[in-house]
Amino acid sequence: MAAFLLGAVLLVVQPQIVPSRPAINSNAETSSQSVQRELLKKTSQKNDFKENIHSNGSCQQLPQTIIIGVRKGGTRALLEMLSLHPDIAAAESEVHFFDWEDHYRNGLQWYINQMPFSYPHQITVEKTPAYFTSPKVPERVYNMNQSMRLLLILRDPSERVLSDYTQVFYNHMQKHKPYPSIEQFLIKNGELNVDYKAINRSLYYIHMQNWLKYFPLDHIHIVDGDKLIKDPFPEIEKVERFLKLSPQINASNFYFNKTKGFYCLRDSGRERCLHESKGRAHPQVDSRLLEKLQEYFHQPNKRFFELVGRTFDWH
């Protein structure tokens, strides 16, 4: 199973290249551009906006889709796979506009400036996994665009906890800083430490309730992160349909890398996998402790299944 878990994080991040297609007729302003201009007027005290239009007709615009999470659920893999589609323009890095106060205070013009150049027919996408678990974010996204289409990728909550710890552990190791064992986080006074932040992030139903206060369920597509690892193509097909994209991504875009033990991408004859910092092996955890963690998530998982009207193959 560890080999499959490594696959949650496919692909090397690609630098964002300004499109080089012929210029679009400037007289034919699209509805998305019009909506963007109105949003800017409503959310700023000034109307001195800079549209940053490229000579080839592309421009920076507000995202029409956001990958809101979940942390260590496979958001980078999802974004890279989705970027195979020619009608997707993806932000290069995590923006953290809605969850970081310093960024949010900069306003929507700053947010637009972080977006890639795209054409009117393209969907601009950004991903910031922390959005899903940040209480203020759903309302802020809603205030920007009530019709926003959201992508949420989830994994088995217990496995997500282990991945969460693993990322922080390696970050400390790279800086030559000591870091406690995972048992020291999971156990407190002989019991499961339910105050551990990694555990709270896996209580999906709590965070989902917050999003459903502002967005209907049909505006939030949940990607099964565990299935994305084992067989990515069917999950990406569902994302294409949700975003109303023409079916451009196919099974030949994915190949199983036997050396790495997970799926990588094939794009225009070029093969690529995620950065080596992704997909690290999880720490060994006592089986009894792991069972206790899985047992803790049983009821929260059930509540989440009832909330979204579907089930997942989680422990």
Secondary structure, DSSP 8 states (H G I E B T S, - for coil): -HHHHHTTS-S---------S----TTS--HHHHHHHHHHHHT-S-------B-TTS-EE---SEEEEE-TTSSHHHHHHHHTTSTTEEE-SS---TTT-HHHHTT-HHHHHHTS-EE-TTSEEEEE-GGGTT-TTHHHHHHHH-TT-EEEEEE--HHHHHHHHHHHHHHHHHHTT-----HHHHHEETTEE-TT-HHHHHT-HHHHHHHHHTTS-GGGEEEEEHHHHHH-HHHHHHHHHHHTT--S---GGGEEEETTTTEEEEEETTEEE---TTSS-------HHHHHHHHHHHHHHHHHHHHHHT------
